[in-house]
Amino acid sequence: MSYIGSKRSSSLVSAAEITLDGAKLKSSGNSITKSDGTTAVLSESGGVVTLAHDIIDGNSSYGFCRLELTSNQTSNGEVTWNDPVGDTTNFTRSGTDITLGLSGVYLIIFNATCSGGSDERGTNILIRSSPSDTILARSLDQVAYLEGNVSHGFASVSYVGHFNANDAVNFVFGSYDNNTVDLENESHANIVLLRRTA
């Protein structure tokens, strides 16, 4: 709103750039909205200031990564996923490592469907940081033995935490009896950037 003398005008003031030494909203409860007037980008109420979009703004600043398999993995160890699906700017794969391009708080979930022969009794899955191979989270499950049949088990593990830009993680599966577990291609992992921090 522009002001002429003591009268308020309903016309808007347009400017390519405005520099202010200081500014404040007229009163508590007011806000600065998007150009269409529908969403408060900056608001204040009772001394609490809220920045609606925080520092995340634009599709390139946040995203998700979905990791899938084309076929069963029949050897225990680090999982070799297909290339990431989703935000391929932030999430990249190099061998078994998934690199997180942005600093932020991430949620990581690994769901594993496993199968084993008659000598197997269980499976375990891990989420690890790389290259240190520090275990961030681990889950175990039974592969129930059914005589003369393939036996199945399912394990799920999740981790949430802060990562620096270009930190990497990898995923591991295996058996804790006789190393005869296969990781089935229904298995998948998801990585979501919850909040960018730089």
N, C-alpha and C positions, 0 to 999 in steps of 0.2 A: 504494500500500500504506500502511496506517496502522500506527503503532507504539504499543503499550500497554506501558509499562514497558520491559522488555528483550525482550518477546515480539513477534514479527511476526504481524500479523493479515492474513488474505487479503481483508478487506473494502476497498472503495475509498472514498476521501473525495471527496465532491462539493461543489463550491462554484461560485457564480456568478462570483466574481472573487477572485483571490488576488494580493496584493501582497507581493513579496519584496525584501528589501534585497540579497540575494545568494543564488545557488543553484548547485549543481553536481551532476553525475551521480555516482553512487556510485563507479564505476570506469571505466577506459577500456574502450570497446566497448559501453557501455550506450547506450540511446536512449530518446527520447520518441516514442511511437507514436500513430497515429490512434485514435479511440475504439474501433474494431473490433479493434485490436491487430495489424493486418496490415501497416501501412506505417510506417516510421520517418520522422517529420516532422523531428526534430532528432536527430542522432547525433554521437558523438565517438569517434575511434580514434587513438591515438598522438599526441594533441594537435591533431588536425585535426578541426574542427567542420564538419559538413555540414548545411545547411538544405535539406531535400529539394525543397521547392516554390519555393525562392528567393523573389523578391518577386513572382513571377507566381502568382496564385491566383484562380481563378474565370474563367468564360468571358468576362466583360466586360473582363478585363485583358489578353487576348492574342487573337490570331486570324489570320485569313487573308482575302485579298481575291482574287477571280477576276474578270478583266476579259475580256469577250467582245464580239463584233461581231454585229449582226443581218444585215448585208449587206456586200458589198465596199466598200472606200473607194477611190474612183477618182481622188482628188487627193492629190498629195504634201503632206506636212506633218504637223502634230500629229494624233495618232489621237484620234478621238472615240468612246470606248467606250460601251457600255450602262452602266447603273448597276451598281455593284459587287455581286457575289454573295458572301455570307459574312458577316463581321463588319461590318455597316453602321453600327455605332456608332463604330468606330475609323476606318473607311475611307469617305470621301465623295467624290463627284465634283462638280466645278463646271466646266462646259465640258470642256476637255481635261485639266484638272488633277485629280489624285487626291491628296487631303489625308490625311496620316497623323496621326491624332488623339493618339497617345501617343508619348512619348519612348522610343526604344529602338533595338535593332539589328534591321534588316530585311534580308530576302533578296528581291530583285526579279528576275523572269525574264520576258523578252519573246520569244515565238516568233512569227515572221512567215512566212507563206506568201504569196509574191508571184507575179504573172504580168505578162508584158509582151508587146508586139507585136514586129514584126520589127526595129524601130529600137532596141530596148533591149538592154543587155548586162549590167546589174547593178543591185543594190539595196543600200541601207544602212539600218540601223535604229539608233535612239538611245534611251537612257534619260537624261533630263535632270532637274535640279532646277528648280523653278519658284518665283518668277518670273524668276530670274536666267538661266535657260536654259543653265546650266553643264552640259556633257556629262559624265555620270557613267560611261557605258560605251557602246561602239559596236561594231557588227558589220557585215561586208560579205559579199555572196555574188553569184555569177554567175547571171544569167538566161540560160541556154544558148539560142542562136538555132536554131530549127527552122523552116526555110523553109515558109511557108504555114500555120503552126500557132501557137497561143498557146504561149509559152515560160514555164516556171515556175522559181522559185528559192526557197530557204528560208534564213532567217537566224535565229540565236538569240543572245541577249545576256543576261548576268546581272550583277548588282551586289549586293554586300553591304556595309552600312555603317551608321553611327549617324545617326539623324535626331532632331531636336528635335520636341516636340509641335507639331502644326499645320504642319510642313514639307510641301511638296507636290512631286510629281514629274509629269512628262508623258512621253509616248512619241511618237517621230517616225519616219516611214518615208519613203523617197524613192528615186529612181534617180540614178545618177551618170553617165548619158549624156544621155538625151533627155526625162526627166520623163514617161515613159509607163508607169510601173509602177503596178499596182493592188495594194492590200492585200486579200487574200481573207478571207472571213468565218471561215475555219478558224483564223485567227490569234488569239492570246490572250496574256494576261499574268497572272502570279501575283505577289502580294505577301504575304509571311509575316513576322509579328513574331516573331523568334527569342527576344528577351529584352527585357522592359520594364526601363527604367532610372530611372523616376521615377513 
